[in-house]
Amino acid sequence: MSMSGITLSIRIGYPSLYEKIAPTHGNENGLAVQEEAVHHYHSIPGALLNAGYTLMSHITEGTLLTLYQGIDLDKANLTIFCPTDEAFLAAGLEEYIHRPSLELLQYHIALTKVDREDLETLIPFGSKLDTLRHHHPLVVTTLGHANASINNVPIEAWNLYNDGKIVVHGVHSFFDPAFQTAQFPINSNGTAETNTSVTYWTRTLVVILAVSLVVFCAMLVRALTQKFLISKVELDTSPKLFPSDSKCKDPNVVSMPPVLKIVITKV
């Protein structure tokens, strides 16, 4: 089937699709809001075509409204990640435009609006972004102030389309769902769980170090009492900086270790 055939068939079915995914609120104002929202969704393929994302432009033109079934169009906040034309060629998916996989497309649409600043500086490494593909989140893999990436796939172009509710970014290649599975495995109930192994071992190490410090201090005090008269033992926590300190604006600053002060006099 030709590309024009796909586009024509979708447009013929448009009224029934509109009734399914964009019901009115029972008044003319509600209908106007929904029509405006649908208009924005139809603007996305044109924006992609102008930006050189030809294949994704054709695919979104024929599938976006189907993908958004069950979503309130006038309230939705979404981020669409679009692979480049080169990504299709590299993966051998040129014919994909005739038979697009809805599951793969759903995996490239996050259920929140994510701007450039969010991905580059605000969202922590390892955070998940839920997608239209249920229980299959994307994983933020941006390290520090390096180039932003999702599932280790770099973001190549920002704001290909942005209407304040839906934003479209260009990505270097397709997202691999297998990457997400390793980070957020699916449990027996079918829900995604955050992989907390790194956090667990970090906390364990901190506890071990803290206990070791206490034991060392106790042994030191005991040893000193055999030869010296200890007049005062105190823990000095003054030389420190916390991220919450009003004078410290750097979120990477961590608290400095406390200093054990022992005042002794010779027997």
N, C-alpha and C positions, 0 to 999 in steps of 0.2 A: 504494500500500500504506500502511496506517495505521501510526502509530508503534508501537502495541501489537503489530502484526504483525511488525515488525522485531525488537522485543525478544524476542518469543516464539520466533521462528525461531532466534535466536542461542542462547537457553537450551536449546532442543531439541538443538542441535548441540554443546552444551558438553562432554559426556564425551569425544567424539573430539578436540575442540580441546585439552582438558586433557591427553590422552595425547601430543599432538604437542609442545606448548610447555612442559609441566611434567612431564617423565618422573620417575619415582621413582628413588631411589638404591638400590633393591633391598632396602629394609627399611622397617619401619613408621615409624621416625623420619624417614626421608627423605620419605615420603608426608606425614607430619604437617607437615613444614616447607613443602612445596610447597602444601599445602592452605591453610596460614596465609598464604603469600604471595599466592595467588589471592584469598583473602578481602580482603587489603589493596587489591588492584586493583579489586575490586567495591565498595569503600568510596568510591572516588574520585568516581563519578557522583553519589552522595548528597551528598558534600561540596560539589560544584559546584552542585547544585540548591539547597542551603541558602544558598549565597553569592550566588545570583541569576544564575548562569551556566547558564540553563535549556537553551539549545540545545547547548552543549558537554556538558552532563550527559547528554542523550539520545544524542549521538554517541558519547561514550566508553563508555556502557553497552553499545552494540552493536558496538564495534570494538576496544576495548583489547586483548582477548586475541588477536585476529587480528594486531594490530600487533606484539605482543611475541613472535611466533613465533621460535624460535631463541635466546631470551634466558633465562638461568637466573633464574627469578623470585626465588629466595631470596637471590641475590647481586647483583641488579641495583641500580644507583644511577642514578636518572633525574630529569630535570626536565621537567615538562610545562607549556608556556605556552598558556594558554587565552584566545582572543579573547572579548570581551564580546558579549552579544546584539546590542548596537547595531552592532558591527562586521559582523555577518552582514547586518543590514538595510542598512547603508551600502554594502556590497559587492554587494547584491542576491542573497545566497546563502541565502535562507530555505529553499529546496528542498534545500539541501546536506545537511540532516539525513536525508533519505531516500536519497540517493546520495552519501555522503561520499567524498572523494578520499583514498585511503590515502596517496598521495605527499605531499599537502599536510599531512595529519596527522603523518606521519613527520617532516616538516620542523619541526614544533613540539614535538618531543620530543628533548631533549639527552641524550647518553649519559653524563651525569655529574650529580651532585646539586649544584645551584648555589643557595646561600642568599643572603639579602639582603646580608649583609656582603661576600660574595664579589663581587657585582656592583657594589656601591657604592664599595668601597675597595680590594679586593685584586686583581681581574682587570684587567690593563692594557687600555687602549683599543686596539681593533683585534684583540684576541685572538679566536680562533675556538673555537666549541663544536660538536663533532661531533654529528650527529643520527642518527636512525634512517634517514633518507634518505641513502644512501651517497654520499660525496664531495660533500655539500651541507651545509657547516657554517653555523651562525649566527655573526654577528659582534657582539662586544661594542662598543657605541657610547657607553658612559658616559664623560662628560668630567669629570675632577676629582671633586668631591663633589656634582655635580649629580644630578638624578633618574636612576636607572638606566634603561638602554634597551638593546634588542637590535635590530639592523638599523634603528636610528633609531626604533623603536617603544617608547614608554614602558611601563614596568611599572606597572600601576595598583593591583594588590592582591597582597599577599605571603601566602604560606602558606595558600592556600585548602585545601590538604591537605598534611600532612607527617607521615610515619610513621618518619622517620629514614633511609629509603632512597630514597623517592620524595617529591618536593616538587612542588606545583602552584602556579604564579603566574598572575595575571590580567594580560593585556596589552591595550593600547588597540585594536589592530587586527591583522589577519593579517600574518605575515612574508612579505615578497616575496623569493623565491629569486633574482630578478635583482640584488638588492642584494648578496647574497653573491658572485655571479659576478664582479662588478667588483672585489671585495676579494680573493677567492681563486679565480682562474681555473682551469679544468680543463685540464690539459695533455694531450699526445697519448696518454699512458698511462692517462688517466681518473682521475688522482689530483689532489686539491686541493693547490694550491701557495699559500703565503703571499705576498702582495704586498709585496715588500721595497723598492720604489722609493723610498719616503720615507726608510727607514733608509739606503739607499745614498747618497742625495744629502746626508743629514745627515753621514754619515761623510766624504764627499768634501769638504764644506765645512770640517769640522774639520781635515782634513789640509792643505787650502790655507792656512787661517789659521795653522796651526803652522809650515808652511814659510815663510810670509811673515814671521812673527815672527823666525825664525832668520836669514833674509836681512837683515832690518832691523837686528838686533843686530850682525851681522857688518859691515855698512856703517857703523854707528855707531862701533864699535870702531876700524875702519880710519881713519875721519875724525878721531877723537880722537887717535890716535897721531901724527898730523902736527903737532899743537900741544902735546900734553901727554904727560907720562910716566905711563903707566898702571901702577900698582903692583899692582892686583888686580882681577880680574873674576870675579864669582860670581853664581849664580842662586839667589835667595832664595825658597824655597818654603814658608816658615813660615806666612804668613798665608793659611791655607786651611781648609776644612771639607769633609770627605767624608761621604757617607751612612753609611759603615761606622764612622765615628768614634763611640766609645761615648758621647761627650758630645753628639752630634748625633742626635736622634731623628726629625728631619723628613726623610722620604725625598725631598723635593723640593729639598733643599739640594744645590747642585753645588759643585765645587771652584772656588775663586777663582784667577784667573790668577797665575802666578809673577811675581816682581819681579826684574828684572835690576839688580844692584848693581855699580856701577863706581867704584872708589876711584882717584882721580887726584891727581897733584901737578904743579904748573906747572914747566915746564922752565926 
